[in-house]
Amino acid sequence: MTLVLRRLALCLVSLSLGPAWGQSGTVNAICSTDQSWCEMAANEFQKATGIRVLQTRKPTGEALAQLRAEAANPKTDLWWGGTGDPFLQAAEVGLLEAYRPTYLDDLHGWSVRQYAMTQNRVGGFYTSAIGFGWNTELLKKKKLPAPQCWSDVIKPVYKGEIEISHPASSGTAYTILAGLVQLMGEDAAFEYLKALHKNVTQYTRSGTAQAPNVAKGEVAVGISFIFGFDGWRHNKYPVATTAPCEGTSYEIGGIALIKGTRNLDHAKRYYDFLMSPQGQAIGAKAGSFQTPANKTFKPDPRIPAMDSVRLIKYDFEKYGKAAERRRLLERWTREVESLPR
């Protein structure tokens, strides 16, 4: 696309998002990213367009379960935010509507690859890496070292000090599980998870719980996406972060239209708003510091750089399949969750 045509397309998108006098209607959405981003995006879109957003916040695992239950009579128009694997599983089983935006050239390559992988059913919304966050004051009080590697958090000194989410309900935890399988090999990864289980104080329903729990001193160490902990660190809480020294998995957050949506035009407008520079910038304004998919604007400097993070070569296609997810979760339930702590 030439520069002139690109600018024209951006202008048209901007006009379509502008105030719509007399505009009415509703879009029903599920948001799986941080609550603050969910709420701010819905409010700004409503103000800009006059279209009412009826939106619930659910972890990606629960969102996928809802969409499966609604498949014969869809009540949701748009699903956005949260780890991408459940989105890929939804695409695989035919729950999502294909949509190829005109502004793909404005998006990073990792975002565009999600469209290609899913025949335009899932877009890459943002990216971020898995890591550790810890409460510096609590570690000092308990005389515990700051974890730097996966091998650290299974040491006996951290018994009862680690919090992580549950992989059946949380896309974050599934990203950790699938990442460890790819990093270590499956059998070794499950032996590792058994050792980690001994140190886990609780498995939370959502992967967004670790950051506030660490920041408020309710738990010493959390395992989740690094950006969540950094949000609290920037707000002057005693939080520090790192990516595991051996390597780590990462997410490409998803965005998708639901097959059978009753409000397709309004859903597309909300989708385009969320992918625009205006919509993507809301994340940092809401204190959520993932790396945005849209590359046509300058991202917030508080977003953690991924340059120094040792990322594994995450196989989104394999581990995004429903059968593989189900198999790994069944093995985790059977071999890890069933163990005493």
N, C-alpha and C positions, 0 to 999 in steps of 0.2 A: 504494500500500500504506500503510495507517495505521501510525502509530508503534508501536502495540501489536503489530500483526501482524508488523512488521519485526523487533521485538525477539524475538518468538516464533520467527521463522524463523532468526534468528542463534543463538538458544539451541539449536534443533534441529540446525543445522550444527555447533555446538560439541560437542553430545552425540555426533553421528555421528563426530567426529574424536577423541573422547576414548578412553582406554585400552579396548581390546576384549579382555577376558579370554577366552582360548581362541581368539581370532581367528587365522586362518592364511590363507595364500594369497600370491600374487605379483602384482606389476605390473611390466611391462617398459616402460621409458621411454627416450626420447632427450632429453637436455638440451643446449640450444645457447647457454646463457648462460655466465657465468664459472664455472670449475671449482669454486671454493670454494662458490658458491651451490648448484650442482648437488649437491655432496656433503652440505652441511649440511641442505638440504631433504629429501633422501632419508633421512638419519639421523634427523631429527626426526619425520618421518612414520612411520618404522618404529617408533620408540619410542612414539609416540602411539597407534598402531593395531595393532601386531603384524604388519602386512602387509609382506612383504619387497619391497624395491625393487631390481630389476635394471636398472641405468641406465648408459648410455654417454654420453659427452660428444662431440658432433660439431658442427662449423660447420653453419649452416643449409643451405648448398648441398649438402654431403655427406649431411646428414640426408634432404633431399628425394630425392636419388639413391637412398639406401637404401630409402626407402618405395616408390619407383617399382619397384625391383627386387623388393620383397617383396609387391607388390600382389596377386598371385594366391594368396599364402599368408602373410598378415601375421604378423609375429613381434613387432611393437611395439604397445603399448596406448595410449601417451600421448607426445606431443611438446610440449615447452615451452621458452620462452626463445629469444632470438635474434631477428633482424630478421623483420618480418612478411611481407615480399613472398614468400618461399618458401612460407610457410603458405598465402597466398592462391593461389599456383600449385597447391599440393597440393589445395586445396579445389576449384579449377576442374576438375581432372582426376579428381575423385571418389575421392581417397584418404582423406578425412576423414569422421568421423561427426558428424552434427548433435547439438548439446547446448545447450540454453538454460537456464542456471542460474536458480534462484529468486531469487538475490540481485543481479540486474542493477541495481536501484536503489542498490546500495552502490558501484557502479563509476562512474568518470568517463565523460563523454560520448564521448570518443575511443575508449574501450574498447568501449562499447556499440555504436558505429557499425561496428566490425569484425564484431560478430555480425550486424548487419543486412545488411551488405554481402555476407556469405558464407552467408546462410540458416542462421546459428547454427553454422557449421562451424569458425570461428576466433574466438577471443576476444582482446581487447587486453590483454596481460599487464603491460606497462610502456611508458614512452616515454622517449626521450633524443635529443639532437641531435648531429650530426656537427660536429667541430671539429678544431683543431690542439692537439697537446701537444708540449712541447719540454723538453729538459734544459737548465736555466738555466746550469749550470756549463760544459757542453760548448759552448753558444753563446758564452759569454764567452771561453772558451779559444780558440775558432776565430774570434772577433771577428765573429760573425754577428748580424744583427738578429733580433728575435723576429717571426715572421710574424703578420700581422693579417688578411690578406685572401687570397682565392684567387689574386689577381694577384701576390702575394709569392712563393709557393712554386714558381713556374715561373721565377724569376730565376736566372741562371747561378751566383750565389754559393751556391746550395743544391745544386749538382750532387753527387750521391752522398750527400746528407744526409737525404733524405726516405724514409720507409718507409710503405707502404700495403699492404693485403691484396689478394688476387686475386679478381676479381668472379665467377669461375666456381665457386669453392669457398666464398667468404665472402659472406654476406648484407650485411655491413657495406659491403664494397666495391661491391656492386651498388646499395646505397642511395646511395652517393657518386656512382656513374656515372649513375643515373637522376635524381638530384637536380641534377647539373650540366647534364644535357640539358634539364631543366625550367627551370633558372635562365638558361641562356645560349642555348638553341636547340640542336638536335642537331648540326648541322655545326660550329658554333662550339665546342660542348662537346668534340667529337672533336679539333679543332685544339688545344684547351686540353690535353686528355689526352695528345696527342703531345708537347707541350712539357713537361708534368709528367713524362712517361716518362723524359726525359733526366736528370732529377734523382733518380729513384727508385733506391735501392740494392738493394731486393728487394721482391718481392710475396709476402707471407706467405700461408700456407694459411688462417689464421684471422684475423678482425678483432680478436681479443682479444690479439694478439701485440704490437701497437704500444706499449701502455702500459708493460708491463714492460721492453721493449727500450729505450724512452726513459728510463725511471726509472733503469735500470742503466747508462746511458751507452753502450749499444751502437749507438745511432743518435741523431742530434741532434733530428729532428722526425718526429713520427708524425701520420698523418691517420686518425682513427677517431672513435668516440663519445666525447664529452667526459668522461662519467662514469668511464670506465676510467682516464684519466689522473688524475682527481681522487682516485681511490682511493689511488694512490701518493703524491700530494701530501699527503694527510691523514696518511700514514705517514712524513712528514718527508723524502721524497726530493726532490731539486732539480727539481721539475716545475712548469711553469706551463701554463695553457690559455687558449684563446679560441675564440669562434665566428667564422667568416669574415665580414668586414665587409659583403660584397655580399649575404649571405643564405646559408642552408644547409638541407640536407635533414634529416630526422629519421625515427626509426623508431617504429613501434608494435609492440613485441615480441608474439609470438604464443603461443597455447596451444590445443591441439586433441586430441581423441580420434581414434584411427585406425580407419578403417572395417574391420570384420571382426575387431576386437579380441576376444581370447579371454577377457579378464578385465575385462569392461565395468564391473561394479560396483566392483571395486577401483580401476580407472582413474578412475572418477568421484570416488571418495573422495580420491584423490591430487590430482586436478584441483581439487576444492573446497578442499582444504587449501592448495594453492599460491595460490589466489585469496583466501583468508581473510586477515584482518589478521595472524594469526600467521605464515602462510606468506609473505605479502608483505613482512613486516618482516625476514625472514631475509636478504634481499638486502643491506641496509645492514650487518647484523651480520656478513655474510661479506665486507664490503668492496666491495660492488657497488652503485653509487649511481644507479640508474635511478629515474625517478619512478613510483611504484607505481600500479596501476589502481584498487585499493580505496581509497576516500576516507573510510572510517569510522574511521581511526586517524591519529594525528599522525606524519607521516613523519620520518625521521632528518634533522636540520638540516644534515648534511653533503652531502645530495643537492643538486647544483647547480640553481639556479633557472633557469627557461627564460624568465622575463619579459623579460630584456634581449637575448635571442637573436632575430635576424631570421630567422624561419622562412619558407621558401618554401611555397606552397600545393601540397603534395605530392599527386599524383594516385595514391592507392593502388590504385584500381580498374584504371586503365590499366596502370601499371607493375608491378602484381601479376599480370598475365596471363602465362602460360607462353610464348606466342608472342612477346610483346614482350620479355620477358627474353632469350629465345633469340636474337632478332634483334639486340638490343643487344650481347650477349656475342659473337656471331659477328663483328659489326662491330669490336668492341674487339680481338678476337683478330687479325683481319685487318689492321686499320689501326694499332693501337697496340702490342700485345705483340710483333708481328713485327719492330718497329724495333730497331736496335742502341741500346745505351746507352753 
